[in-house]
Amino acid sequence: MAYVISDDCISCGTCEGECPVGAISMGADHYQIDPDACTECGTCAGVCPVEAIKQA
């Protein structure tokens, strides 16, 4: 299952640069992950300072 970013996201951008496939982009309110592009590597979850990224 792809990872998702919750409303706890503080829009710091750390995850975007860490995604090896470019599946993370800024959404309307916070960053979001394209579930079709996500390879479920978990790199983004490992660098999120507020633990806003979880596996769906």
PDB file of N, CA, C and O in Angstrom:
ATOM      1  N   MET A   1       0.840  -1.189   0.000  1.00  0.00           N
ATOM      2  CA  MET A   1       0.000   0.000   0.000  1.00  0.00           C
ATOM      3  C   MET A   1       0.883   1.251   0.000  1.00  0.00           C
ATOM      4  O   MET A   1       1.921   1.297   0.660  1.00  0.00           O
ATOM      5  N   ALA A   2       0.457   2.233  -0.735  1.00  0.00           N
ATOM      6  CA  ALA A   2       1.206   3.482  -0.832  1.00  0.00           C
ATOM      7  C   ALA A   2       1.186   4.229   0.501  1.00  0.00           C
ATOM      8  O   ALA A   2       0.323   4.004   1.350  1.00  0.00           O
ATOM      9  N   TYR A   3       2.144   5.109   0.655  1.00  0.00           N
ATOM     10  CA  TYR A   3       2.188   5.958   1.830  1.00  0.00           C
ATOM     11  C   TYR A   3       1.272   7.164   1.611  1.00  0.00           C
ATOM     12  O   TYR A   3       1.015   7.558   0.474  1.00  0.00           O
ATOM     13  N   VAL A   4       0.785   7.742   2.706  1.00  0.00           N
ATOM     14  CA  VAL A   4      -0.050   8.941   2.649  1.00  0.00           C
ATOM     15  C   VAL A   4       0.464   9.954   3.668  1.00  0.00           C
ATOM     16  O   VAL A   4       1.080   9.601   4.674  1.00  0.00           O
ATOM     17  N   ILE A   5       0.194  11.209   3.377  1.00  0.00           N
ATOM     18  CA  ILE A   5       0.602  12.287   4.275  1.00  0.00           C
ATOM     19  C   ILE A   5      -0.652  12.843   4.934  1.00  0.00           C
ATOM     20  O   ILE A   5      -1.602  13.235   4.256  1.00  0.00           O
ATOM     21  N   SER A   6      -0.645  12.874   6.262  1.00  0.00           N
ATOM     22  CA  SER A   6      -1.820  13.328   7.016  1.00  0.00           C
ATOM     23  C   SER A   6      -1.853  14.846   7.144  1.00  0.00           C
ATOM     24  O   SER A   6      -0.934  15.547   6.720  1.00  0.00           O
ATOM     25  N   ASP A   7      -2.929  15.329   7.737  1.00  0.00           N
ATOM     26  CA  ASP A   7      -3.087  16.762   7.978  1.00  0.00           C
ATOM     27  C   ASP A   7      -2.088  17.288   9.005  1.00  0.00           C
ATOM     28  O   ASP A   7      -1.993  18.498   9.206  1.00  0.00           O
ATOM     29  N   ASP A   8      -1.345  16.400   9.653  1.00  0.00           N
ATOM     30  CA  ASP A   8      -0.317  16.819  10.609  1.00  0.00           C
ATOM     31  C   ASP A   8       0.901  17.409   9.910  1.00  0.00           C
ATOM     32  O   ASP A   8       1.775  17.980  10.562  1.00  0.00           O
ATOM     33  N   CYS A   9       0.964  17.275   8.582  1.00  0.00           N
ATOM     34  CA  CYS A   9       2.077  17.792   7.788  1.00  0.00           C
ATOM     35  C   CYS A   9       2.260  19.290   8.034  1.00  0.00           C
ATOM     36  O   CYS A   9       1.295  20.054   8.024  1.00  0.00           O
ATOM     37  N   ILE A  10       3.519  19.698   8.255  1.00  0.00           N
ATOM     38  CA  ILE A  10       3.828  21.117   8.477  1.00  0.00           C
ATOM     39  C   ILE A  10       4.406  21.765   7.215  1.00  0.00           C
ATOM     40  O   ILE A  10       4.886  22.898   7.263  1.00  0.00           O
ATOM     41  N   SER A  11       4.361  21.055   6.097  1.00  0.00           N
ATOM     42  CA  SER A  11       4.826  21.553   4.795  1.00  0.00           C
ATOM     43  C   SER A  11       6.281  21.999   4.814  1.00  0.00           C
ATOM     44  O   SER A  11       6.632  23.024   4.228  1.00  0.00           O
ATOM     45  N   CYS A  12       7.127  21.226   5.490  1.00  0.00           N
ATOM     46  CA  CYS A  12       8.545  21.577   5.560  1.00  0.00           C
ATOM     47  C   CYS A  12       9.292  21.221   4.272  1.00  0.00           C
ATOM     48  O   CYS A  12      10.333  21.808   3.975  1.00  0.00           O
ATOM     49  N   GLY A  13       8.759  20.254   3.502  1.00  0.00           N
ATOM     50  CA  GLY A  13       9.364  19.881   2.236  1.00  0.00           C
ATOM     51  C   GLY A  13      10.461  18.830   2.315  1.00  0.00           C
ATOM     52  O   GLY A  13      11.012  18.437   1.287  1.00  0.00           O
ATOM     53  N   THR A  14      10.780  18.380   3.491  1.00  0.00           N
ATOM     54  CA  THR A  14      11.849  17.388   3.651  1.00  0.00           C
ATOM     55  C   THR A  14      11.567  16.126   2.852  1.00  0.00           C
ATOM     56  O   THR A  14      12.468  15.587   2.209  1.00  0.00           O
ATOM     57  N   CYS A  15      10.352  15.659   2.884  1.00  0.00           N
ATOM     58  CA  CYS A  15       9.993  14.406   2.211  1.00  0.00           C
ATOM     59  C   CYS A  15      10.108  14.500   0.693  1.00  0.00           C
ATOM     60  O   CYS A  15      10.512  13.538   0.040  1.00  0.00           O
ATOM     61  N   GLU A  16       9.762  15.635   0.140  1.00  0.00           N
ATOM     62  CA  GLU A  16       9.752  15.789  -1.317  1.00  0.00           C
ATOM     63  C   GLU A  16      11.116  15.493  -1.920  1.00  0.00           C
ATOM     64  O   GLU A  16      11.212  14.779  -2.918  1.00  0.00           O
ATOM     65  N   GLY A  17      12.146  16.023  -1.335  1.00  0.00           N
ATOM     66  CA  GLY A  17      13.493  15.821  -1.851  1.00  0.00           C
ATOM     67  C   GLY A  17      14.033  14.420  -1.632  1.00  0.00           C
ATOM     68  O   GLY A  17      14.966  14.004  -2.319  1.00  0.00           O
ATOM     69  N   GLU A  18      13.473  13.698  -0.702  1.00  0.00           N
ATOM     70  CA  GLU A  18      13.938  12.347  -0.392  1.00  0.00           C
ATOM     71  C   GLU A  18      13.285  11.273  -1.251  1.00  0.00           C
ATOM     72  O   GLU A  18      13.813  10.164  -1.343  1.00  0.00           O
ATOM     73  N   CYS A  19      12.158  11.569  -1.878  1.00  0.00           N
ATOM     74  CA  CYS A  19      11.439  10.561  -2.655  1.00  0.00           C
ATOM     75  C   CYS A  19      12.229  10.217  -3.921  1.00  0.00           C
ATOM     76  O   CYS A  19      12.462  11.088  -4.759  1.00  0.00           O
ATOM     77  N   PRO A  20      12.644   8.944  -4.067  1.00  0.00           N
ATOM     78  CA  PRO A  20      13.463   8.567  -5.222  1.00  0.00           C
ATOM     79  C   PRO A  20      12.716   8.540  -6.557  1.00  0.00           C
ATOM     80  O   PRO A  20      13.343   8.503  -7.615  1.00  0.00           O
ATOM     81  N   VAL A  21      11.369   8.559  -6.513  1.00  0.00           N
ATOM     82  CA  VAL A  21      10.602   8.512  -7.761  1.00  0.00           C
ATOM     83  C   VAL A  21       9.793   9.782  -8.006  1.00  0.00           C
ATOM     84  O   VAL A  21       9.016   9.837  -8.959  1.00  0.00           O
ATOM     85  N   GLY A  22       9.957  10.796  -7.171  1.00  0.00           N
ATOM     86  CA  GLY A  22       9.267  12.068  -7.362  1.00  0.00           C
ATOM     87  C   GLY A  22       7.764  11.994  -7.178  1.00  0.00           C
ATOM     88  O   GLY A  22       7.018  12.708  -7.847  1.00  0.00           O
ATOM     89  N   ALA A  23       7.314  11.132  -6.274  1.00  0.00           N
ATOM     90  CA  ALA A  23       5.874  10.943  -6.059  1.00  0.00           C
ATOM     91  C   ALA A  23       5.261  11.960  -5.117  1.00  0.00           C
ATOM     92  O   ALA A  23       4.045  11.957  -4.927  1.00  0.00           O
ATOM     93  N   ILE A  24       6.065  12.831  -4.519  1.00  0.00           N
ATOM     94  CA  ILE A  24       5.570  13.797  -3.537  1.00  0.00           C
ATOM     95  C   ILE A  24       5.578  15.195  -4.125  1.00  0.00           C
ATOM     96  O   ILE A  24       6.559  15.625  -4.731  1.00  0.00           O
ATOM     97  N   SER A  25       4.457  15.903  -3.935  1.00  0.00           N
ATOM     98  CA  SER A  25       4.353  17.280  -4.404  1.00  0.00           C
ATOM     99  C   SER A  25       3.487  18.073  -3.434  1.00  0.00           C
ATOM    100  O   SER A  25       2.775  17.503  -2.607  1.00  0.00           O
ATOM    101  N   MET A  26       3.558  19.382  -3.548  1.00  0.00           N
ATOM    102  CA  MET A  26       2.757  20.250  -2.685  1.00  0.00           C
ATOM    103  C   MET A  26       1.315  20.220  -3.149  1.00  0.00           C
ATOM    104  O   MET A  26       1.032  20.420  -4.330  1.00  0.00           O
ATOM    105  N   GLY A  27       0.401  19.971  -2.219  1.00  0.00           N
ATOM    106  CA  GLY A  27      -1.027  19.990  -2.512  1.00  0.00           C
ATOM    107  C   GLY A  27      -1.623  21.316  -2.092  1.00  0.00           C
ATOM    108  O   GLY A  27      -0.898  22.287  -1.876  1.00  0.00           O
ATOM    109  N   ALA A  28      -2.930  21.364  -1.976  1.00  0.00           N
ATOM    110  CA  ALA A  28      -3.623  22.599  -1.611  1.00  0.00           C
ATOM    111  C   ALA A  28      -3.280  23.048  -0.193  1.00  0.00           C
ATOM    112  O   ALA A  28      -3.087  24.238   0.053  1.00  0.00           O
ATOM    113  N   ASP A  29      -3.204  22.099   0.740  1.00  0.00           N
ATOM    114  CA  ASP A  29      -2.969  22.454   2.143  1.00  0.00           C
ATOM    115  C   ASP A  29      -1.639  21.946   2.689  1.00  0.00           C
ATOM    116  O   ASP A  29      -1.064  22.555   3.590  1.00  0.00           O
ATOM    117  N   HIS A  30      -1.155  20.843   2.153  1.00  0.00           N
ATOM    118  CA  HIS A  30       0.107  20.246   2.591  1.00  0.00           C
ATOM    119  C   HIS A  30       0.608  19.324   1.494  1.00  0.00           C
ATOM    120  O   HIS A  30      -0.043  19.162   0.462  1.00  0.00           O
ATOM    121  N   TYR A  31       1.756  18.726   1.718  1.00  0.00           N
ATOM    122  CA  TYR A  31       2.322  17.830   0.706  1.00  0.00           C
ATOM    123  C   TYR A  31       1.435  16.595   0.551  1.00  0.00           C
ATOM    124  O   TYR A  31       0.709  16.210   1.467  1.00  0.00           O
ATOM    125  N   GLN A  32       1.515  15.986  -0.631  1.00  0.00           N
ATOM    126  CA  GLN A  32       0.722  14.789  -0.907  1.00  0.00           C
ATOM    127  C   GLN A  32       1.563  13.813  -1.709  1.00  0.00           C
ATOM    128  O   GLN A  32       2.536  14.199  -2.356  1.00  0.00           O
ATOM    129  N   ILE A  33       1.177  12.542  -1.659  1.00  0.00           N
ATOM    130  CA  ILE A  33       1.899  11.484  -2.360  1.00  0.00           C
ATOM    131  C   ILE A  33       1.000  10.903  -3.439  1.00  0.00           C
ATOM    132  O   ILE A  33      -0.147  10.547  -3.173  1.00  0.00           O
ATOM    133  N   ASP A  34       1.515  10.809  -4.646  1.00  0.00           N
ATOM    134  CA  ASP A  34       0.783  10.193  -5.748  1.00  0.00           C
ATOM    135  C   ASP A  34       0.818   8.680  -5.516  1.00  0.00           C
ATOM    136  O   ASP A  34       1.881   8.070  -5.629  1.00  0.00           O
ATOM    137  N   PRO A  35      -0.321   8.069  -5.196  1.00  0.00           N
ATOM    138  CA  PRO A  35      -0.323   6.634  -4.881  1.00  0.00           C
ATOM    139  C   PRO A  35       0.068   5.750  -6.056  1.00  0.00           C
ATOM    140  O   PRO A  35       0.538   4.630  -5.854  1.00  0.00           O
ATOM    141  N   ASP A  36      -0.118   6.233  -7.276  1.00  0.00           N
ATOM    142  CA  ASP A  36       0.249   5.442  -8.459  1.00  0.00           C
ATOM    143  C   ASP A  36       1.757   5.455  -8.704  1.00  0.00           C
ATOM    144  O   ASP A  36       2.295   4.539  -9.325  1.00  0.00           O
ATOM    145  N   ALA A  37       2.432   6.486  -8.218  1.00  0.00           N
ATOM    146  CA  ALA A  37       3.873   6.600  -8.410  1.00  0.00           C
ATOM    147  C   ALA A  37       4.674   6.070  -7.215  1.00  0.00           C
ATOM    148  O   ALA A  37       5.840   5.705  -7.361  1.00  0.00           O
ATOM    149  N   CYS A  38       4.052   6.030  -6.048  1.00  0.00           N
ATOM    150  CA  CYS A  38       4.724   5.595  -4.820  1.00  0.00           C
ATOM    151  C   CYS A  38       5.165   4.136  -4.940  1.00  0.00           C
ATOM    152  O   CYS A  38       4.377   3.264  -5.307  1.00  0.00           O
ATOM    153  N   THR A  39       6.436   3.889  -4.624  1.00  0.00           N
ATOM    154  CA  THR A  39       6.978   2.522  -4.675  1.00  0.00           C
ATOM    155  C   THR A  39       7.027   1.883  -3.287  1.00  0.00           C
ATOM    156  O   THR A  39       7.570   0.791  -3.118  1.00  0.00           O
ATOM    157  N   GLU A  40       6.465   2.562  -2.308  1.00  0.00           N
ATOM    158  CA  GLU A  40       6.368   2.054  -0.933  1.00  0.00           C
ATOM    159  C   GLU A  40       7.727   1.805  -0.294  1.00  0.00           C
ATOM    160  O   GLU A  40       7.877   0.870   0.492  1.00  0.00           O
ATOM    161  N   CYS A  41       8.714   2.624  -0.619  1.00  0.00           N
ATOM    162  CA  CYS A  41      10.049   2.442  -0.061  1.00  0.00           C
ATOM    163  C   CYS A  41      10.140   2.920   1.388  1.00  0.00           C
ATOM    164  O   CYS A  41      10.956   2.416   2.158  1.00  0.00           O
ATOM    165  N   GLY A  42       9.293   3.907   1.764  1.00  0.00           N
ATOM    166  CA  GLY A  42       9.269   4.397   3.136  1.00  0.00           C
ATOM    167  C   GLY A  42      10.294   5.449   3.470  1.00  0.00           C
ATOM    168  O   GLY A  42      10.372   5.898   4.614  1.00  0.00           O
ATOM    169  N   THR A  43      11.081   5.852   2.495  1.00  0.00           N
ATOM    170  CA  THR A  43      12.107   6.867   2.749  1.00  0.00           C
ATOM    171  C   THR A  43      11.491   8.153   3.288  1.00  0.00           C
ATOM    172  O   THR A  43      12.036   8.774   4.200  1.00  0.00           O
ATOM    173  N   CYS A  44      10.371   8.544   2.730  1.00  0.00           N
ATOM    174  CA  CYS A  44       9.712   9.786   3.153  1.00  0.00           C
ATOM    175  C   CYS A  44       9.287   9.717   4.615  1.00  0.00           C
ATOM    176  O   CYS A  44       9.466  10.679   5.361  1.00  0.00           O
ATOM    177  N   ALA A  45       8.735   8.600   5.019  1.00  0.00           N
ATOM    178  CA  ALA A  45       8.276   8.440   6.405  1.00  0.00           C
ATOM    179  C   ALA A  45       9.452   8.526   7.372  1.00  0.00           C
ATOM    180  O   ALA A  45       9.316   9.032   8.486  1.00  0.00           O
ATOM    181  N   GLY A  46      10.586   8.035   6.945  1.00  0.00           N
ATOM    182  CA  GLY A  46      11.764   8.044   7.802  1.00  0.00           C
ATOM    183  C   GLY A  46      12.349   9.418   8.058  1.00  0.00           C
ATOM    184  O   GLY A  46      13.043   9.615   9.055  1.00  0.00           O
ATOM    185  N   VAL A  47      12.081  10.382   7.168  1.00  0.00           N
ATOM    186  CA  VAL A  47      12.649  11.724   7.340  1.00  0.00           C
ATOM    187  C   VAL A  47      11.643  12.747   7.833  1.00  0.00           C
ATOM    188  O   VAL A  47      12.029  13.875   8.140  1.00  0.00           O
ATOM    189  N   CYS A  48      10.373  12.398   7.920  1.00  0.00           N
ATOM    190  CA  CYS A  48       9.354  13.360   8.344  1.00  0.00           C
ATOM    191  C   CYS A  48       9.541  13.724   9.817  1.00  0.00           C
ATOM    192  O   CYS A  48       9.502  12.847  10.680  1.00  0.00           O
ATOM    193  N   PRO A  49       9.745  15.015  10.110  1.00  0.00           N
ATOM    194  CA  PRO A  49      10.016  15.421  11.497  1.00  0.00           C
ATOM    195  C   PRO A  49       8.799  15.366  12.412  1.00  0.00           C
ATOM    196  O   PRO A  49       8.946  15.393  13.634  1.00  0.00           O
ATOM    197  N   VAL A  50       7.597  15.290  11.840  1.00  0.00           N
ATOM    198  CA  VAL A  50       6.387  15.253  12.681  1.00  0.00           C
ATOM    199  C   VAL A  50       5.617  13.946  12.516  1.00  0.00           C
ATOM    200  O   VAL A  50       4.477  13.836  12.968  1.00  0.00           O
ATOM    201  N   GLU A  51       6.229  12.961  11.874  1.00  0.00           N
ATOM    202  CA  GLU A  51       5.634  11.643  11.671  1.00  0.00           C
ATOM    203  C   GLU A  51       4.244  11.706  11.032  1.00  0.00           C
ATOM    204  O   GLU A  51       3.318  11.010  11.449  1.00  0.00           O
ATOM    205  N   ALA A  52       4.124  12.556  10.012  1.00  0.00           N
ATOM    206  CA  ALA A  52       2.838  12.754   9.325  1.00  0.00           C
ATOM    207  C   ALA A  52       2.655  11.792   8.166  1.00  0.00           C
ATOM    208  O   ALA A  52       1.618  11.822   7.503  1.00  0.00           O
ATOM    209  N   ILE A  53       3.640  10.937   7.904  1.00  0.00           N
ATOM    210  CA  ILE A  53       3.563  10.021   6.761  1.00  0.00           C
ATOM    211  C   ILE A  53       3.429   8.590   7.261  1.00  0.00           C
ATOM    212  O   ILE A  53       4.268   8.093   8.012  1.00  0.00           O
ATOM    213  N   LYS A  54       2.366   7.950   6.832  1.00  0.00           N
ATOM    214  CA  LYS A  54       2.078   6.576   7.252  1.00  0.00           C
ATOM    215  C   LYS A  54       1.716   5.752   6.034  1.00  0.00           C
ATOM    216  O   LYS A  54       1.311   6.290   5.004  1.00  0.00           O
ATOM    217  N   GLN A  55       1.864   4.444   6.158  1.00  0.00           N
ATOM    218  CA  GLN A  55       1.442   3.550   5.085  1.00  0.00           C
ATOM    219  C   GLN A  55      -0.084   3.437   5.125  1.00  0.00           C
ATOM    220  O   GLN A  55      -0.671   3.232   6.188  1.00  0.00           O
ATOM    221  N   ALA A  56      -0.718   3.573   3.962  1.00  0.00           N
ATOM    222  CA  ALA A  56      -2.182   3.559   3.887  1.00  0.00           C
ATOM    223  C   ALA A  56      -2.733   2.173   4.159  1.00  0.00           C
ATOM    224  O   ALA A  56      -3.948   1.976   4.138  1.00  0.00           O
TER     225      ALA A  56
END
